[in-house]
């Protein structure tokens, strides 16, 4: 039970840190910068993963491609959640991260052949009901507004995170853990390079952060 509580706790902490950085320091110019910085930082991790790995070239080519793709997918999922944080409080966005394990149940069933006991199905329904309640807000005139953009962004983020985790698990069952993680992080690095060269707005955000927010980067 304690371990189960750690995941939403960490999700909540990360959401509040991201919101703090976006709102206080980067003001609408931060998402592209954070995504490129996070992706390219994996370059620092790659040598350590290579050292810890046993034989990265033992991973089949099709699985290498799969791992690199899910590495890129993970940063897209992060980007969607950051866009949700732009216009909403972290306390509202953080509960939506619990969609990840729910979508993970479905992908686990389809890809891994996993099944859910009744208590987990009931728990999933309760989480979905709670998120449905958070999807509505009352304005100053006591009118009910449906947060459509928030819902779409977080559903997309949750789906991609769940898909990434399920595919990663499915592939790593056949290999040493660090061998698989190395290729995943390489895919993340290549995604960062792609965003820098082919996403002009992201590159401008990144260069703006480096030139004017050096203290934040450090």
PLY file of the C-alpha trace (Angstrom):
ply
format ascii 1.0
element vertex 218
property float x
property float y
property float z
element edge 217
property int vertex1
property int vertex2
end_header
0.00 0.00 0.00
2.85 2.36 0.86
4.53 1.69 -2.47
1.26 2.30 -4.28
1.03 5.76 -2.68
4.54 6.74 -3.78
3.62 6.92 -7.48
0.83 9.55 -7.23
2.93 11.41 -4.65
5.84 11.70 -7.09
3.48 12.59 -9.95
2.07 15.38 -7.80
5.53 16.70 -6.88
6.64 16.71 -10.52
3.45 18.48 -11.62
3.93 21.24 -9.06
7.61 21.69 -9.98
6.76 21.90 -13.68
3.97 24.40 -12.99
6.29 26.50 -10.83
8.98 26.66 -13.52
6.50 27.35 -16.33
4.61 30.11 -14.55
7.40 31.83 -12.63
10.36 31.68 -14.98
9.42 30.72 -18.53
5.99 32.34 -19.09
4.55 30.71 -22.20
8.02 30.14 -23.67
8.88 27.12 -21.60
7.35 23.97 -23.02
9.60 23.62 -26.05
12.62 24.50 -23.95
11.82 21.97 -21.25
11.15 19.20 -23.77
14.40 19.72 -25.66
16.39 20.13 -22.47
14.88 16.97 -20.96
15.47 14.98 -24.13
19.04 16.09 -24.71
19.95 15.61 -21.06
19.67 11.89 -21.73
23.02 12.21 -23.52
24.57 12.50 -20.07
22.86 9.29 -18.96
23.78 7.17 -22.00
27.44 6.51 -21.01
26.33 5.25 -17.58
23.71 2.99 -19.16
26.31 1.62 -21.55
28.61 0.89 -18.62
25.81 -0.90 -16.73
24.62 -2.86 -19.75
25.77 -6.37 -20.59
25.48 -6.38 -24.39
23.37 -3.68 -26.03
23.89 -5.28 -29.45
22.17 -8.45 -28.31
18.84 -6.62 -28.69
17.14 -7.54 -31.97
16.82 -4.76 -34.55
13.02 -4.74 -34.46
13.13 -4.39 -30.67
15.75 -1.63 -30.91
13.39 0.29 -33.17
10.49 -0.34 -30.77
12.49 0.88 -27.77
13.65 4.00 -29.59
10.09 4.76 -30.68
8.72 4.46 -27.14
11.56 6.69 -25.96
10.32 9.37 -28.33
6.70 8.70 -27.38
7.49 9.33 -23.72
8.58 12.92 -24.35
5.44 13.56 -26.43
3.39 12.40 -23.45
5.31 14.80 -21.23
4.65 17.62 -23.70
0.90 17.06 -23.57
0.90 17.18 -19.78
2.95 20.41 -19.85
0.42 22.03 -22.17
-2.29 21.03 -19.70
-0.29 22.68 -16.90
-0.07 25.94 -18.85
-3.72 26.80 -18.30
-4.60 24.78 -15.20
-3.45 24.47 -11.62
-1.11 21.61 -10.78
-3.58 20.39 -8.15
-6.14 19.90 -10.94
-3.77 18.31 -13.46
-2.01 15.91 -11.08
-5.05 13.66 -10.40
-5.41 13.05 -14.14
-2.08 11.22 -14.12
-3.99 8.33 -12.54
-5.36 7.68 -16.01
-1.98 6.11 -16.82
-2.49 2.90 -14.80
-6.08 2.64 -16.02
-5.02 2.80 -19.66
-2.15 0.52 -18.69
-4.68 -2.12 -17.64
-6.19 -2.12 -21.12
-2.85 -2.19 -22.94
-1.66 -4.89 -20.56
-4.67 -6.98 -21.47
-4.23 -6.44 -25.21
-0.44 -6.71 -25.44
0.67 -8.74 -22.42
-2.40 -10.88 -21.89
-2.83 -9.62 -18.33
-6.22 -9.73 -16.63
-7.70 -7.64 -13.84
-9.28 -8.95 -10.66
-12.64 -7.49 -9.69
-11.23 -5.20 -7.00
-8.90 -3.52 -9.51
-11.76 -3.03 -11.95
-13.86 -1.41 -9.22
-10.92 0.80 -8.21
-10.48 1.89 -11.84
-14.13 2.87 -12.07
-13.82 4.94 -8.89
-10.77 6.75 -10.30
-12.60 7.45 -13.56
-15.58 8.86 -11.65
-13.29 11.11 -9.63
-11.61 12.41 -12.77
-15.00 12.98 -14.37
-15.93 15.24 -11.45
-12.70 17.21 -11.88
-13.57 17.73 -15.54
-16.16 20.34 -14.57
-15.70 23.69 -12.89
-18.01 26.44 -11.69
-17.25 30.00 -12.83
-18.05 33.17 -10.91
-21.59 33.14 -12.25
-22.03 29.57 -11.01
-22.17 28.24 -14.55
-20.77 24.79 -15.20
-17.93 24.60 -17.71
-16.47 21.39 -19.13
-12.67 21.46 -19.32
-12.48 19.89 -22.75
-8.92 20.94 -23.58
-7.59 19.68 -20.26
-9.39 16.36 -20.69
-8.13 15.81 -24.24
-4.55 16.69 -23.34
-4.43 14.46 -20.28
-6.20 11.56 -22.00
-3.61 11.80 -24.77
-0.78 12.00 -22.26
-2.14 9.08 -20.25
-2.60 6.92 -23.33
0.94 7.56 -24.55
2.49 6.98 -21.13
0.58 3.72 -20.73
1.49 2.58 -24.25
5.14 3.46 -23.64
5.27 1.54 -20.36
3.46 -1.53 -21.74
5.55 -1.82 -24.90
8.74 -1.21 -22.93
7.83 -4.00 -20.50
6.88 -6.34 -23.32
10.27 -5.87 -24.98
12.43 -5.87 -21.86
11.08 -9.25 -20.76
13.48 -10.75 -23.32
16.61 -8.74 -22.50
18.74 -7.40 -19.69
17.15 -4.27 -18.24
19.97 -1.80 -18.94
20.42 -3.12 -22.48
16.82 -2.13 -23.22
16.96 1.17 -21.33
20.02 2.24 -23.34
18.08 2.09 -26.61
15.08 3.80 -25.07
17.24 6.73 -23.95
18.92 6.85 -27.34
15.48 7.27 -28.89
14.77 10.04 -26.39
18.01 11.77 -27.40
17.17 11.54 -31.10
13.74 13.00 -30.38
15.42 15.96 -28.69
17.67 16.46 -31.73
14.63 16.30 -34.01
12.75 18.91 -31.98
15.77 21.23 -31.95
16.28 21.19 -35.71
12.73 20.76 -37.01
10.51 22.47 -34.41
11.32 26.14 -34.84
9.21 27.39 -31.94
10.73 24.78 -29.61
14.24 25.72 -30.71
13.52 29.40 -30.10
12.19 28.58 -26.63
15.29 26.53 -25.88
17.73 29.22 -27.06
15.73 31.86 -25.19
16.02 29.83 -22.00
19.76 29.37 -22.44
20.36 33.04 -23.14
18.13 34.62 -20.48
17.50 31.93 -17.88
20.92 30.45 -17.28
20.37 30.25 -13.53
17.21 28.20 -14.02
18.93 25.83 -16.43
21.73 25.19 -13.94
0 1
1 2
2 3
3 4
4 5
5 6
6 7
7 8
8 9
9 10
10 11
11 12
12 13
13 14
14 15
15 16
16 17
17 18
18 19
19 20
20 21
21 22
22 23
23 24
24 25
25 26
26 27
27 28
28 29
29 30
30 31
31 32
32 33
33 34
34 35
35 36
36 37
37 38
38 39
39 40
40 41
41 42
42 43
43 44
44 45
45 46
46 47
47 48
48 49
49 50
50 51
51 52
52 53
53 54
54 55
55 56
56 57
57 58
58 59
59 60
60 61
61 62
62 63
63 64
64 65
65 66
66 67
67 68
68 69
69 70
70 71
71 72
72 73
73 74
74 75
75 76
76 77
77 78
78 79
79 80
80 81
81 82
82 83
83 84
84 85
85 86
86 87
87 88
88 89
89 90
90 91
91 92
92 93
93 94
94 95
95 96
96 97
97 98
98 99
99 100
100 101
101 102
102 103
103 104
104 105
105 106
106 107
107 108
108 109
109 110
110 111
111 112
112 113
113 114
114 115
115 116
116 117
117 118
118 119
119 120
120 121
121 122
122 123
123 124
124 125
125 126
126 127
127 128
128 129
129 130
130 131
131 132
132 133
133 134
134 135
135 136
136 137
137 138
138 139
139 140
140 141
141 142
142 143
143 144
144 145
145 146
146 147
147 148
148 149
149 150
150 151
151 152
152 153
153 154
154 155
155 156
156 157
157 158
158 159
159 160
160 161
161 162
162 163
163 164
164 165
165 166
166 167
167 168
168 169
169 170
170 171
171 172
172 173
173 174
174 175
175 176
176 177
177 178
178 179
179 180
180 181
181 182
182 183
183 184
184 185
185 186
186 187
187 188
188 189
189 190
190 191
191 192
192 193
193 194
194 195
195 196
196 197
197 198
198 199
199 200
200 201
201 202
202 203
203 204
204 205
205 206
206 207
207 208
208 209
209 210
210 211
211 212
212 213
213 214
214 215
215 216
216 217
